Every structure is written in C-alpha cells, then in structure tokens.
Amino acid sequence: MQLFSTFESNQNLEMVLATVEKKGIKKENIFAVPLDNRSDERKVFDTLHRSDGVSFIDIGAALSTAFAVIGASIGFELAWGPIYWGLIGAGVGFLLGFAIRLFIELGLKKTKRISRGKYSEIILIIDCEASQAELIENILWEHFALGVAKIK
C-alpha cells in the first residue's frame, strides 16, 4: 500500500520521517519529492478563466456617483447644463477611482501579491503493508500533513 502526503518544509516533516522509521518502515520505502512552487509574479488583471477577487471598479463607482452629483449640481449654473456636467463628472470620477485602485494594487501591494496561506513544498510517498497503513496515516495527520491519500 502507498500513502501520499504533502507537507510544508519544516521540522514536522523531519519528525514524521523519524517516527515512521521507528515504526518499522525502511528508508528505501520512503520517498520525498520537493515541489517547485510558483515563482513568477501574479497577474494584476483578471481573465475569463482566472480571478483573484480584487475589484478595480469599486472606488471608481463610488467616485463616479459622487462626482456625478457634484457635476449635476454645478451644471445648473454652467453653459452645458446639469446632464452633460453630471456625465462628465461621472466619467472623471470613474477614471480617477480606477487610477487610485490601480496605483494601490501595483504600487503599494506589490509585495503582497504572492500566494497566500499554506502551500505544499514536499510530497512524501511511503510504501507499507496494509496492516500498517492506518498507523502511518495517523502519524502523518498528527504531524500536520496538508493532505493524505492511500492507494492499495
């Protein structure tokens, strides 16, 4: 039987290896594979198939509304009237809000666009007898495996 598990690269992995060897699994039956994690920079704009949940139009919509109201109010006294100045204000507000959000995402949050949360760094494959599988699986979970799978 084979057990597959993923771990972060830390002392828990070393403890698992030592504990599993103490339980009678030979070193030849333990295989650890390091993973290459994503190193390229994450994309700022979403595509049809990938989205990171960050909206670029939220500030633009709020400023568009505010500038449209201000433009329409002032437009009663200007030559083109309140409708044109309300639309001009809405456009200017949206572009200003979009530019602010783009600056925040590209400039201020540049270092925070890496993958968040825990991610696998090592896959651990253990060959064992079917009678030992439950014990080994419990050892893996006790030492904070990110995921475990059994194959007969």
C-alpha positions in Angstrom: 0.0 0.0 0.0 1.2 3.5 -0.7 0.5 6.6 1.3 0.9 10.0 -0.3 1.0 13.2 1.8 2.1 16.8 1.3 3.9 18.9 3.8 5.5 22.3 4.2 9.2 22.1 4.6 9.7 22.4 8.3 10.5 20.3 11.4 7.2 18.4 11.3 8.4 16.6 8.2 11.6 15.6 9.9 9.6 14.3 12.9 7.3 12.3 10.6 10.3 10.7 8.9 11.9 9.7 12.3 8.6 8.4 13.7 7.8 6.3 10.6 11.3 4.8 10.6 10.8 3.9 14.3 7.6 2.1 13.4 9.5 -0.3 11.1 9.3 1.3 7.7 12.7 1.1 5.9 14.3 4.2 4.4 14.1 2.5 1.0 10.3 2.6 1.3 10.2 6.4 2.0 10.4 8.8 -0.9 10.3 12.6 -0.5 9.9 14.8 -3.6 10.4 18.6 -3.3 7.9 20.7 -5.3 8.7 23.8 -7.4 6.2 26.4 -6.2 5.1 29.4 -8.3 7.8 32.0 -8.6 6.5 34.2 -11.4 4.7 37.4 -10.5 1.0 37.1 -10.2 -1.1 38.9 -12.8 -2.9 42.1 -11.9 -5.9 41.9 -14.3 -8.3 39.0 -14.3 -9.1 36.9 -17.3 -12.2 34.9 -18.2 -10.8 31.8 -16.6 -8.9 33.2 -13.6 -10.0 35.7 -11.0 -8.3 36.7 -7.7 -11.3 38.5 -6.2 -9.9 42.0 -6.4 -12.2 44.6 -7.9 -10.8 47.6 -9.8 -14.1 49.4 -10.2 -15.3 49.7 -6.6 -13.6 53.0 -5.9 -14.4 54.2 -9.4 -18.1 53.5 -8.9 -18.2 55.4 -5.6 -16.3 58.4 -7.0 -18.3 58.3 -10.2 -21.5 58.7 -8.2 -20.1 61.5 -6.0 -18.7 63.4 -9.0 -21.9 63.0 -11.0 -23.9 64.6 -8.2 -21.4 67.4 -7.8 -21.3 67.9 -11.6 -25.1 67.9 -12.0 -25.4 70.4 -9.1 -22.8 72.8 -10.5 -24.2 72.2 -14.1 -27.3 74.2 -13.3 -25.1 77.3 -13.5 -22.8 76.3 -16.3 -23.4 76.5 -20.1 -23.9 72.9 -21.0 -26.5 72.2 -18.2 -26.7 69.6 -15.4 -27.0 66.4 -17.6 -23.8 66.9 -19.5 -21.8 68.0 -16.4 -23.2 65.1 -14.5 -22.0 62.7 -17.1 -18.6 64.4 -17.3 -18.3 64.3 -13.5 -19.2 60.5 -13.6 -16.6 59.8 -16.2 -13.9 61.8 -14.4 -14.8 60.2 -11.1 -14.7 56.7 -12.5 -11.3 57.2 -14.2 -9.9 58.8 -11.0 -11.1 55.9 -8.9 -9.8 53.3 -11.3 -6.4 55.0 -11.3 -6.3 55.1 -7.5 -7.1 51.4 -7.3 -4.5 50.6 -9.9 -1.9 52.5 -8.0 -2.8 50.8 -4.8 -2.5 47.3 -6.4 0.6 47.9 -8.4 2.5 50.2 -6.1 1.5 49.6 -2.5 0.5 45.9 -2.6 3.2 44.7 -4.9 4.9 42.6 -2.3 1.6 41.1 -1.0 0.5 39.6 -4.3 2.3 36.3 -3.6 0.3 33.2 -2.8 -1.5 33.4 0.5 -1.9 30.7 3.0 -0.1 27.4 3.4 1.2 25.7 0.3 2.8 22.3 -0.3 6.5 22.1 -0.6 7.2 18.4 -0.3 5.3 15.2 -1.4 6.1 12.3 0.9 5.4 8.8 -0.5 5.5 5.8 1.9 5.3 2.2 0.9 3.9 0.0 3.7 1.9 -3.1 4.4 -1.9 -2.8 4.6 -1.8 -3.5 8.3 0.5 -0.5 8.9 -1.5 1.9 6.7 -3.8 3.2 9.4 -1.0 3.8 11.9 1.1 5.6 9.3 -1.9 7.7 8.2 -2.5 8.8 11.8 1.2 9.7 12.2 1.0 11.8 9.1 -2.1 13.7 10.3 -0.6 14.2 13.8 2.4 15.9 12.3 0.3 18.4 10.3 0.2 16.9 6.9 -1.6 19.2 4.5 -3.2 16.3 2.7 -3.1 12.4 2.8 -4.1 9.8 0.2 -4.0 6.0 0.3 -3.6 3.7 -2.7 -3.8 -0.1 -2.5 
